[in-house]
Amino acid sequence: MANFAGGMAKGYAKSMLFNGAMKGLSHLQNRASTNGPDSAKAVDNTQGSNSADGHTASGESGHYLGDTDRAALAKSMDTLNQQLIKRMESGLFKSHKEAAEWLHDNGFVLTEQSGAEIYARIFERADGFAVGTVITSYHTSRIDVVDMSRSVSSGRLVADWHTHPAVGAANFSQQDYQTRLDRYVSFKDYWNPSSGLRHYDGFKAWSTLGYNPSPALPDMTLDHGDKFSSCIKGGC
C-alpha cells in the first residue's frame, strides 16, 4: 500500500506540474489594470482558445502584423531557427539558463525589428538542453496556443522563453507567473538602452503555495511572483 500511495502521489504531482505549465504568457500591458478590457479573465485551457495560457480574453490589445511585416519576420525566423540548429549540432546547451541567454542574444532583435512577440520552449535531455523551434503568432502582444505547440523537441519540457515587444514591459506579467516551469522573458525598459533578460522560478514559487493549480488556490499574485523573479543579464 505504501508503494501504491507513493506512486499515486507522484502521478498527482506530475499532473499538477503539467497543468500549471500550460498557464500563462505575456500581455502587451505588462501590469495592466484588472478592470480594463484586456485584463486577465478566467483562463480557459481549451487548446487554441484566446484566453488559454494566460492570454487576455478580449483579444483587443495589440494587433497582427500586416502582410509585408509578416513576410519579413517569417524570413528572419527561418534564419534564426537555422542558426539554432547549427548551434545545437555543435553541442546542446549546458542549462536552460544558457539556452535562454542564446535566445535573448540572438532572438530578441527580431522583436525589436518587427514589434511581434516570439516564443520558444526548452527541453532537458540526458546530454543537455535543447530548444524547440522558435515561433511567433505575428501578433504584437500574444502567442496563440496552437503556435506554442509547434515549439517542440525531444526531452522533458522544463522551461520557456518569450519576448515583451512593448518598451517598458520590463518584468513578468501576472499571467506569466501562472506557470510552474522556469520562465524567461526578454524586454527593453525606457531608462536603459540595453535589452534585459529575467528569470522566474515557477516551480519554487508555487512550491510555497503547495503546488496546486487554480482554482484550488488563487492565481499567483504579482507581489508573490516578483519574489521569485531575478535579473539574468542586460538592462534589468
N, C-alpha and C positions, 0 to 999 in steps of 0.2 A: 504493500500500500504506500509506503514511503516513496519508493521509486516512481510509482504511478502518479502520486501527488506532485512530486518534483517535476515530472515531465509535463503535467498539466500546467504548472506554474510557469515553466519556461516557455511553453507554447503560447500562453496568455501574454507574457511579457513581449514576445516577438510580434504578436499580432498588434499589441498596443503601439509598439515602436513603428511598425509599418503604417498603421492608420495615422499616427502622428506625422510621419514623414510626408504624407500626402496632403498636408495642410500648409498653406502659406507661401506666397511670393510677394513681390514688392508692389507698391502703389505709387503713382506719379507724385501725389502729395504725400510725402513720406510720413508725416504726422497729421493726417487730415482730420478735420473736425468730425466728431462722431455723429453730428446732426446733418452733415452735408449730403448731397445726392450721391456722392461716391464714398461715403463712409462704409465701413465693413458691415455687411449684412450677414445673416445666418448662413453658414457655409453649407453648400450642397456639394457633396463629394461625388456626384454622378459624373462619370468620365465625360469630359467635353463641355460641361456647364460653365457659364461665365463666372459663377461665383465659386467654383471649386478651387482648391489650393489657395484660398485666402484672397482671391481677386474680388474686386468690388462687384456687387450685383447689378448696379445700374448700367455699367458699361459706358457712361457718359464722359468719363475723364480720358483725355488723350485721343489719339486717332491712329488709323492705319496709314502707312506711307502710301504716297502716290506711286504710279507705275514706274516712273523714271527713278525715283529714290529707291524703290523696292528692287529694281533690277541691279542698281549699283551695289546695294547691300548684299544681294544674293551672290554677286561675283566676289565680293570681299569675304563673305562667309565661306565660300568654296576654297579660297586661298588660305584662310585661317585653318580650316579643317585639314587641308593638305599639310600645312606646317605642323599641325598637331600630330598627324600620323607619323611624319618623319621624326618628330621629337620622341615619340614613344617607341619607334623602331630602334632608336639608339639606346633605349632603356626606359623602363617605367619610372614614374615619379617615386621618390622615397617616402612621401607622405601626402595626405590630402592638402596640407598647407602648401607644399611645394607645387602641387598641381594648380591650386588656386592662384598662386603667385604667377605661374606661367600664363594662366588665363587672363589675369589682370594686366600683365605686361604686354601681352600680345592681342588681347581681345577688346579691352575697354575702348581703345581708339576707334573701333567700329561704331560703338555707341556715340562717341563724341562726333563722329563724322555724319552719322545718319539720324541721330536722335531716337533710335529704337532700342528697346530692351533686348538683351541677349542672355542666354542661359546654357548651362551645361551641368551634367551630373558626374560625380566622381565615384569610382568603384574600387574596392580593395580586392586584390588578388594575392596569391601566395608569395609572389615575387615583387610586389609593389602596388602602385596605384595607377589606374587608367582613367582617362577622361572620355566620356561618351561624346558623340557628335555635338558640336556647338550649334545651337538652334536659335531661331527667333520667330516671333509671330508677326514681324514687321509692324509692330504697334509701339507707340511711344510710352506706354505705361503698364503693359502687362505681357505675360506669356500665357497663351492658351494651353489648357491641359493636353489637348491632342498633340500639340507640338512638343510639350515637355516629354511625352512618352517616346519621342524619337531620339532622345539623348540616351543611347543605350551602349552597353559594353558588357563583356563577361565579368563576373565577380560580384561582390556584395556591395550594394549601394550604401555609402557611408556619409556622403556629403554632396552639396551642390553649390553652384556659384551663379550669380546673376549681376546685372548692372542696374543702376538707377540713372536714367537719362536726364532727369531734371537737376540742374545745378542747384545745390543747396540741400538736396535729399541725402544728407551725409551720414545717415545712420539707418539701422534696420527699421522697417515699419512694424506695427503690431502684428500684421498678417505674417510677416517674415518670422516672427517669434513663435509661431504655432508649430513649427517643425520640431521633431525630436532628433534630427540629424545635426551634424556640423554644417554650418551655412556660412558662405562668404558673399560679400557684396562689394562691388567697385562703384565709385562715385566721384564727384568733384564738388567741393564746397565753394561758397562765394569768396571766402577770405584767403584761400590757398590756391595758387595756380597749379599745384601738383595734384594728380588724382590720388585717391586713397583706397585702401583695401581693409575691410573689417571682417572679423570672425565672430560667429555666435555659436556657443556650445549648447546646442539644443538638448542633448541628452542630459547633460549636467543640470541645466536649468529646470527641466521637467522632473528630474530625479528628486528635487527638493519639494515637489508637489505630488509625489507618489506615482509619476509616470502616466497617470490616467489621462486619456484624451477627453475633450469636451464631448458631450455635456456632463460627464462625470465630474469635471471640475470646470470652473470658469476659464475662458481663454487666457493665455499668458498675457499679463499686462505689460505695458511699456516699461514701467518702473522696475518690475522684476526681471524682464528680459534684458534690460540695459546692464544689469549686474553681471551678465554672462557674455557681454559683447566687449571686444577689445580690438585695438588698432594693430594691424599686421605690418603695414608699410604705407609710406606716402603721406599725403595731406589729410590726416585724420584730426 
